[in-house]
């Protein structure tokens, strides 16, 4: 599919999906304590497991926990690509300094390749028809971001054209327009944070900041960011300085402690796991008022540098 045509299609259909997907998928609103929540069933990987056992019967099955994390990470970092010839490719791009997470994905899925794109960038890539069929079965009916649902629909349409050609021909896939909301009961948010989240702090001579934030492009995704406010009972969503980007941000020592139970339970797998550990240590230092001691404050400033460095992907 031509890139410009794909971009135009996304733009034309964004508002339609945002306004109608809740009705199509039998979602509903409930209002409690002035908070609006969208109720939705959890992830369902039954089709994936059936397809995986058919294509790769000798492989160890990935866990449900990994798959939820993988969906979240992909919604932040992955790409569903259709080239000009109509061939399909699934790609996740990372800094080479975080190449271990790409090998983790390759080894857990049991297929795909990790390649160096440049000195600073590496990619997980899969492009065979059967492997792409497996990839689609993970995401079809299991996406969270409305913008990702649209791109996945385009990818599935391209897949259905692609698999009717050539020596290897497969059954077409029926699109499942089902969008799931974030939850504290699965690892999707950990994966999404590995891709798009940031644990930050700064310490000056007199002032300090302590924040957790997640940014995402597209007005259609605001409802997802707003769900984080409900989940963590803290934070707010606002426009980012970058055009068409919105940010969920939690500020302060007290409010940020609300995210600890979730991230203590569900692991991060990129360098942000180190960032989170240091960030949580700094939180304890603030609680113990070490920042009021000149020498301990200097030690905290050193930790903060490492937190912010670990956040750079």
N, C-alpha and C positions, 0 to 999 in steps of 0.2 A: 504494500500500500504506500502511495506517495506520502511523504512526511507532512507536506502542507495540507493535504486532504485529511490526514489523521488528526492534525491539530485543529482544523476547522470543525471536524466532527465532534471532537471533545468539547470544543467551545459551545457548539450549538446544542448539545445534549446535556450539558452540565446542569443547567437549571431544572430541566425536566426530571433528571434522576433525583436531584436533591429534593424536589417537591413531591415526587410520587413514589419513591422506593419504599417508604414506610407502609403505604397502603398496599402495594403489591405483595409485600412480604409479611403481611399481617402483624406489623409492629403496632404498638400503641403507646400513647403518652399517659403517664400518671403524674399528678402534681402533689408533692408532699413537702411541707415546710418551705413553700415558695420555690422549690427546685423541680425542674422538669426532667424526667428520666424517660428514656426510650427503652422499652423492654424487648429483648430479642433472644432467641435460642442460642445455645453455645455452638462452638465449632463441631463439625461432623466430618470425620475423615474416613468414613466407611468406604466410599467409592475409591479413595486413594489406596487403602489397604487391599481391596480386591484387585485393583489394577496392578499394584506393586507385586503381589504374590503371583499374578499371571505372567508378568514380564520378567521378574527377577526372583524366581522361586527359591533360589539358594541363598539369597541375601537376608541379613538380619533386618527385621522391620524397625524403622525409626519409631521412637516413642511419641505419644500424643503430646507430651510436654515439649519435645523438640519441634514438632510440626507447628504448634501454636507460636513458639518463639520464631520459627523460620518465616511464618506468614508475616509477623510483625516486622521482622528485620527486612524482609523483601519489600514490604509496603514503604519502608523508609529508603532502602538502598538498591532495590532490584529494578530490572528493566525487561519488559516484554517487547521484543523487537521483531518486526517484519521487514525484510530487506526488499529492494526494488524488484527482485525476481520472485518474490512471494515466499521465500524460505524463512523459517522461524528460528529464533535464537532467544534463550533466556540467559541473562547476565546479571551478576552482582559485582559491583566495582568497589574496591577498598584501597586505602593506602597500603603500600607494600609493608609498612611497619606493622600492619595488622593482618598480614597474610594468613596467620594461623587460623583465623576464623573462617577463611575460605576453605582451607584444608579440612577443618572441622565439618563444614557443610558437605564437602565432597565425600568424606569418609562415612558420614552418617547416612547420607542419601544412597551411597554406593554407586554413584555414577557422576559423570561430568568431569571437566578438567579445570585446573588452576593454572593460569598463564600470566606472564608478565606483560603488561601493556606498555609500561615505560619503567624507568628507574624508580619512580615514586608511586606507581599505580599497578595493581594486580586485579585479575578478574576471575571469578568462577563462571564457567561457560558450559552450557549444554545445548546441543542443536540437532540431535537425532530425533526422528519422529516418535519413537516409543518413549524416549526420555522426556520429550516435550509433552507427550500425552500424560505421563505421570505427574509432571509439574503442574499442568492444568488441573488435574484431579485434586491437587492439594488446595488450590485457590478457588476453584469454582464453587460458589456457595459459601465461601469462608473469608471473604474480604471484609475489611472494616472501613477503609476510606472510600467515600463515594467516587473520588477521582480515579482510584485504582480499579473500581468496578467497571468504569467506562473503558479504561485501557485494556482490562482483561477481556471484556466483551469483544473488542476489536481484534485482540489476539486470538480468541477462540474462533471468530469468523475466518480469520486468516488460516488458522489450523484446519478448519473444515474444508477449505479450498485446497490446501497443501496436501492433505492426506489422501486425496482422490487421484493424485498424480504420482508417476514414478513406479519403481519396482515394489516398494513397500507401501501398501495402502491399508489404512486403518478406518475404524468406524468414526463417524463425526461425533462431536460432543454437543450436548444440549446445554445452553447457558442457563445457569441458576442465578438469577438476580436477587441474591440474598446478602444483605449487609449486616454484619454483627457489630454490636457496640463493645467497646473496651470493658474489661472486667478485672477485678482483683483476684479472680479465681482461676486464672490461666496465665500462661507465660507470654501472651501476645504483647503486652505492654513492655515487658523486658526486652523483647526483640526490637520493638519500635524505638525504645530508648537507646538500645545499642546503635540504631541507625540515626536517630534524629534528636535524642535527648542530650542534655548537658548539665553536669553538676559543677557549680561554680562558686567561688568565694574570692573576696579581695580584702586585704587588710592594709589600712594606711596608718599614719601616725595617730589619728584620733578616731577614725571611722572604719567600719567594715561592712561588707555585704555577704549574704549567704543565700544562694538561689538554686532552684531546680527549674529547668525550662525545656520545653519541646516546641519547636517551630515547624510549621507546615505551610506549603503553598496551596492557594486555592480557597476561595470563599466557601465552596461547597463542603470543605472539611472542618469548618468552624464548629459544627454540631458535635464532631468527635472530640475536638479540643475542649469544648465546654463540658463534655462528659467527665473529663479528668477532674474538673472542679468538684463535681458531685462525688466521684470516687474517693478523692483524697480529702474532701471537706476543707479545701484550701485552694488558694490561687485564683487567678483570673486570666481571661483571654483578651488580648489586645492586638492592634495592628503592629506589625514589625516595621522597622525602618526601611526594609526592602519592600518594593511594590508587590502587592498581591500575596504577601506572606503574613501569617498570623501566628501568634505565640501564646502558649500556655506557660505561665510563670508563677512559681511559689516563692515568696520572699520571707526571709526571717528565720531565726532559730526555732521558734515554737512551731510555725506552720510547716517547715520542712521536715520536722520529725514525723509528720503524718505519712510520709512516703517510705519510712524505714521498714515497717512490717512487710510491705509488698516486696521490696527489693532484697530483704533478708531471706525471703522465701523463694523467690524466682531469680535465678542466676543471670548475670550479664556475661557475655562471652567475648566481647571485644576488649580493647584497652580501657574501656569505660568501667570495667570491673575494678581495676586499680583506682581509677578516679573516684568511684563510689566509696571504696574502702577508706581512702584518704579524706574524702569529704565528710564521711561519718566520724572519723577521728577528730577532725577539726570541729565538728558539731559538739563532740564531747568536751573539747578544750574550751569552747565558748561557754558551755553550760557550767564548767568548773571555774570559769572566770580567769583562765590562764592569760587571756589577752590583756588583762590589767597588770600583769607582771612583765617588765621590760624584756627580760631574757626569754621567758616562755613565749612572748609575743613574736620575737624574732624566729623562734623555732616554728611557730605556727605559720609565719610568712613563708618559710621554706617549703612547708607542706603544701601551702596554697599554690605555689609555683608548680609543683608536681601535679596537683589536681588539674590545673588549667592546661598544662602540657599534655596530660593524658587525654584531655577532651579534644585535642587537635588530631583529626583523622587524616 
